[in-house]
Amino acid sequence: PIWDANCVMACHEPAGSAASSVLLTPGEAYDGLVDKNSIAFPSLVHVVPGNRDDSYLWHKINNTQLEFGGGGSKMPLGGMLSSDDITKIGEWINQGAKP
């Protein structure tokens, strides 16, 4: 639900502006994020199960991606995740990023 509400529309969906980086549509989001390297920064893994601090996604939503060796802008573009959503994402990653 977090991806659907904040990340998919016009960006991380087929033909979206960020479709070439990772698709966050149902059936594709998990496989595209968990234990998968970033296309733009292949040395960085989007989601490292059990470790949010080593997860590029965590840094992108907290605007620390440049310090982590990544690039680009904070995600989501043009919006802001609630602190509850950020907490949920961090907990999901730290608890093993289960589907």
C-alpha positions as CSV (number, residue, x, y, z in Angstrom):
1,P,0.0,0.0,0.0
2,I,2.9,2.5,0.7
3,W,4.3,1.9,-2.8
4,D,0.9,2.2,-4.4
5,A,0.1,5.5,-2.7
6,N,3.4,7.2,-3.1
7,C,5.7,5.6,-5.7
8,V,3.8,3.9,-8.5
9,M,1.7,6.6,-10.2
10,A,3.7,7.9,-13.3
11,C,7.0,6.8,-11.8
12,H,7.7,3.2,-10.8
13,E,5.2,1.6,-13.2
14,P,5.5,0.4,-16.7
15,A,6.2,3.4,-19.0
16,G,6.7,5.6,-15.9
17,S,9.5,8.0,-15.5
18,A,11.4,5.6,-13.2
19,A,10.4,2.3,-14.9
20,S,14.0,1.6,-15.9
21,S,15.2,1.7,-12.3
22,V,12.7,-0.5,-10.4
23,L,9.0,-1.4,-10.9
24,L,6.9,-1.2,-7.7
25,T,3.7,-2.6,-9.2
26,P,2.0,-5.7,-7.6
27,G,3.9,-8.8,-8.5
28,E,7.1,-7.0,-9.4
29,A,8.0,-4.8,-6.4
30,Y,9.3,-7.5,-4.1
31,D,11.5,-9.2,-6.7
32,G,12.8,-5.9,-7.9
33,L,13.8,-4.6,-4.5
34,V,14.8,-7.4,-2.1
35,D,18.4,-8.5,-2.6
36,K,18.6,-6.7,-5.9
37,N,21.3,-4.2,-6.8
38,S,20.5,-0.8,-8.1
39,I,20.7,-0.4,-11.8
40,A,22.3,3.1,-11.5
41,F,24.6,2.1,-8.6
42,P,25.3,-1.6,-9.0
43,S,27.3,-1.8,-5.8
44,L,24.2,-0.8,-3.7
45,V,21.4,-3.2,-2.9
46,H,17.9,-1.8,-2.8
47,V,16.8,-3.8,0.3
48,V,19.2,-5.9,2.4
49,P,16.9,-8.1,4.5
50,G,17.5,-7.5,8.2
51,N,19.6,-4.4,7.7
52,R,17.9,-1.1,6.8
53,D,21.2,0.8,7.2
54,D,22.8,-1.1,4.3
55,S,19.6,-0.7,2.2
56,Y,19.7,1.9,-0.6
57,L,15.9,2.2,-0.4
58,W,16.2,3.3,3.2
59,H,18.7,6.0,2.3
60,K,16.6,7.2,-0.7
61,I,13.5,7.8,1.5
62,N,15.6,9.5,4.2
63,N,17.6,11.7,1.8
64,T,20.9,10.2,2.8
65,Q,21.6,8.5,-0.5
66,L,24.5,10.7,-1.4
67,E,26.3,9.9,1.9
68,F,25.7,6.2,1.2
69,G,27.3,6.4,-2.3
70,G,24.1,6.7,-4.3
71,G,22.7,9.6,-6.2
72,G,19.6,11.3,-7.4
73,S,16.8,12.8,-5.3
74,K,15.0,11.8,-2.2
75,M,12.1,9.5,-2.8
76,P,9.3,9.9,-3.5
77,L,9.7,12.8,-5.8
78,G,7.1,15.5,-5.3
79,G,5.8,14.0,-2.2
80,M,6.7,13.0,1.3
81,L,6.3,9.8,3.2
82,S,4.7,10.0,6.6
83,S,6.9,9.3,9.6
84,D,4.7,6.2,10.2
85,D,5.3,4.9,6.7
86,I,9.1,5.5,7.0
87,T,9.0,3.6,10.3
88,K,7.0,0.7,8.7
89,I,9.5,0.5,5.9
90,G,12.5,0.4,8.3
91,E,10.8,-2.2,10.5
92,W,9.9,-4.3,7.4
93,I,13.5,-4.3,6.3
94,N,15.0,-4.9,9.7
95,Q,12.5,-7.8,10.3
96,G,13.8,-9.6,7.2
97,A,11.8,-7.9,4.4
98,K,9.4,-10.8,4.1
99,P,6.9,-10.8,1.2
